[in-house]
Amino acid sequence: MINNQRVVLVTGASAGIGKCCADYLTLEGNRVYGTSRRANSTDSEQRSSKRNLFRLIQMDVTNDSSVKKGIDSIIARESRLDAVVNNAGYAIIGSLEDTTVKEAKSQLETNFFGALRVCRAVLPIMRRQRTGYIVNISSIGGLIGLPFQSAYCASKFALEGAMEALRIEVRPFGIHVVLIEPGDFKTEITQHRQLAVASKRNSAYRDIFNRVLRTVESGERNGPTPELVAELINNVISTKSPRLRYTVGNISQRIAVPLKKILPSRLFESLISGSFQAS
Ligand SMILES: NC(=O)c1ccc[n+]([C@@H]2O[C@H](COP(=O)([O-])OP(=O)(O)OC[C@H]3O[C@@H](n4cnc5c(N)ncnc54)[C@H](OP(=O)(O)O)[C@@H]3O)[C@@H](O)[C@H]2O)c1
């Protein structure tokens, strides 16, 4: 480490939680690399003048060679990588019936396989160092099935299971694996959300779907800004022995996680259905 500065990679740092987190970790004294599919090239690593405080590099987490190229460029420069935040992601919305297998696969390709690709690329480096943090941005929707978000929830449930397993595998190498489960935050996830194409047609679910969509969007637009997540991640990578899971966001949403464990399942279902106006 140079001057005790940690080297941190944040995927999906052009907007929202990722950008906020990369800026925050830079201000905390870390050497931060953020990624975007739209950054020019790995050669044009830059402290992009006004908008970002960190270096933005090109990476598409759906592409093996793009992930390898991005991580190789960091190692060429820093010779180490202390923490990775698997954040890149998007959300698709639509009833399960209206969501094609292609749309669902594409959701998992970014949100789940994207994180898996990055993990596989950084693990040999962290194992050699015998230290490292892999922090994954999951969701409360990674613990609770949310109506009209089946593919999104599937991608985050998959991430939850894989990282729970990975945590045990890599503990002997001094690598910590953590899951962060945010509730709704005000980010560009709302504008970037993809609607299952069939949900725009004359779907049988149209009325309920439109209500749920409005509820989801309003939750995000009125949600907290992502500094809370950035602060939490900074604490996690500064902790010797972080927990596996941390929820973050409005208590009215976080409370659903313990409630799922204690309430009878029918009662819990109707609470979720009511809160999304899905009935
Ligand atoms: N906001 C919320 O309410 C909320 C709640 C729970 C969980 N989350 C999770 O938080 C993470 C960040 O979401 P956000 O709310 O910050 O959304 P956002 O504002 O839309 O930002 C998404 C970021 O992900 C990047 N990205 C998307 N697809 C990518 C790909 N294939 N390869 C590389 N980068 C990709 C985007 O970068 P480029 O387009 O520049 O490549 C962008 O920087 C996601 O995993 C999301 O599921 C968000």
The ligand as an SDF file (V2000), in Angstrom:
LIG
                    3D

 48 52  0  0  0  0  0  0  0  0999 V2000
  -31.1310    2.7310   -6.3250 N   0  0  0  0  0  0  0  0  0  0  0  0
  -31.7750    1.8280   -5.6490 C   0  0  0  0  0  0  0  0  0  0  0  0
  -32.8940    2.0660   -5.1450 O   0  0  0  0  0  0  0  0  0  0  0  0
  -31.1310    0.4730   -5.4250 C   0  0  0  0  0  0  0  0  0  0  0  0
  -31.6960   -0.3590   -4.4490 C   0  0  0  0  0  0  0  0  0  0  0  0
  -31.1250   -1.6010   -4.2240 C   0  0  0  0  0  0  0  0  0  0  0  0
  -30.0420   -2.0170   -4.9570 C   0  0  0  0  0  0  0  0  0  0  0  0
  -29.5030   -1.2020   -5.9070 N   0  0  0  0  0  0  0  0  0  0  0  0
  -28.3640   -1.6950   -6.6730 C   0  0  0  0  0  0  0  0  0  0  0  0
  -27.3320   -0.7350   -6.6780 O   0  0  0  0  0  0  0  0  0  0  0  0
  -26.5260   -0.9060   -7.8410 C   0  0  0  0  0  0  0  0  0  0  0  0
  -26.3200    0.4550   -8.4920 C   0  0  0  0  0  0  0  0  0  0  0  0
  -27.5840    0.9600   -8.9130 O   0  0  0  0  0  0  0  0  0  0  0  0
  -27.9100    2.5160   -8.9700 P   0  0  0  0  0  0  0  0  0  0  0  0
  -29.1790    2.7000   -8.2560 O   0  0  0  0  0  0  0  0  0  0  0  0
  -26.7420    3.3040   -8.5840 O   0  0  0  0  0  0  0  0  0  0  0  0
  -28.2300    2.6410  -10.5480 O   0  0  0  0  0  0  0  0  0  0  0  0
  -27.7070    3.6900  -11.6540 P   0  0  0  0  0  0  0  0  0  0  0  0
  -27.7260    5.0560  -11.0770 O   0  0  0  0  0  0  0  0  0  0  0  0
  -28.5370    3.4010  -12.8550 O   0  0  0  0  0  0  0  0  0  0  0  0
  -26.1700    3.2630  -11.9130 O   0  0  0  0  0  0  0  0  0  0  0  0
  -25.8940    2.0100  -12.4830 C   0  0  0  0  0  0  0  0  0  0  0  0
  -24.4110    1.8720  -12.7990 C   0  0  0  0  0  0  0  0  0  0  0  0
  -24.1840    0.5400  -13.2530 O   0  0  0  0  0  0  0  0  0  0  0  0
  -23.4430    0.5940  -14.4690 C   0  0  0  0  0  0  0  0  0  0  0  0
  -23.7470   -0.5530  -15.3460 N   0  0  0  0  0  0  0  0  0  0  0  0
  -24.9270   -0.9970  -15.7700 C   0  0  0  0  0  0  0  0  0  0  0  0
  -24.7650   -2.0690  -16.5500 N   0  0  0  0  0  0  0  0  0  0  0  0
  -23.4350   -2.3050  -16.6260 C   0  0  0  0  0  0  0  0  0  0  0  0
  -22.6070   -3.2750  -17.2840 C   0  0  0  0  0  0  0  0  0  0  0  0
  -23.1060   -4.2440  -18.0670 N   0  0  0  0  0  0  0  0  0  0  0  0
  -21.2540   -3.2390  -17.1150 N   0  0  0  0  0  0  0  0  0  0  0  0
  -20.7210   -2.2830  -16.3560 C   0  0  0  0  0  0  0  0  0  0  0  0
  -21.4230   -1.3140  -15.7180 N   0  0  0  0  0  0  0  0  0  0  0  0
  -22.7760   -1.3420  -15.8620 C   0  0  0  0  0  0  0  0  0  0  0  0
  -23.7670    1.9400  -15.0890 C   0  0  0  0  0  0  0  0  0  0  0  0
  -22.6230    2.3640  -15.8250 O   0  0  0  0  0  0  0  0  0  0  0  0
  -22.5530    2.5930  -17.4150 P   0  0  0  0  0  0  0  0  0  0  0  0
  -23.9670    2.6570  -17.9280 O   0  0  0  0  0  0  0  0  0  0  0  0
  -21.8040    3.8960  -17.5240 O   0  0  0  0  0  0  0  0  0  0  0  0
  -21.7850    1.4390  -17.8970 O   0  0  0  0  0  0  0  0  0  0  0  0
  -23.9540    2.8230  -13.8620 C   0  0  0  0  0  0  0  0  0  0  0  0
  -22.7200    3.3770  -13.4770 O   0  0  0  0  0  0  0  0  0  0  0  0
  -27.2570   -1.9220   -8.7280 C   0  0  0  0  0  0  0  0  0  0  0  0
  -26.6410   -3.1820   -8.5730 O   0  0  0  0  0  0  0  0  0  0  0  0
  -28.6700   -1.9340   -8.1600 C   0  0  0  0  0  0  0  0  0  0  0  0
  -29.3250   -3.1570   -8.3790 O   0  0  0  0  0  0  0  0  0  0  0  0
  -30.0390    0.0390   -6.1680 C   0  0  0  0  0  0  0  0  0  0  0  0
  1  2  1  0
  2  3  2  0
  2  4  1  0
  4  5  1  0
  4 48  2  0
  5  6  2  0
  6  7  1  0
  7  8  2  0
  8  9  1  0
  8 48  1  0
  9 10  1  0
  9 46  1  0
 10 11  1  0
 11 12  1  0
 11 44  1  0
 12 13  1  0
 13 14  1  0
 14 15  2  0
 14 16  1  0
 14 17  1  0
 17 18  1  0
 18 19  2  0
 18 20  1  0
 18 21  1  0
 21 22  1  0
 22 23  1  0
 23 24  1  0
 23 42  1  0
 24 25  1  0
 25 26  1  0
 25 36  1  0
 26 27  1  0
 26 35  1  0
 27 28  2  0
 28 29  1  0
 29 30  1  0
 29 35  2  0
 30 31  1  0
 30 32  2  0
 32 33  1  0
 33 34  2  0
 34 35  1  0
 36 37  1  0
 36 42  1  0
 37 38  1  0
 38 39  2  0
 38 40  1  0
 38 41  1  0
 42 43  1  0
 44 45  1  0
 44 46  1  0
 46 47  1  0
M  CHG  2   8   1  16  -1
M  END
$$$$
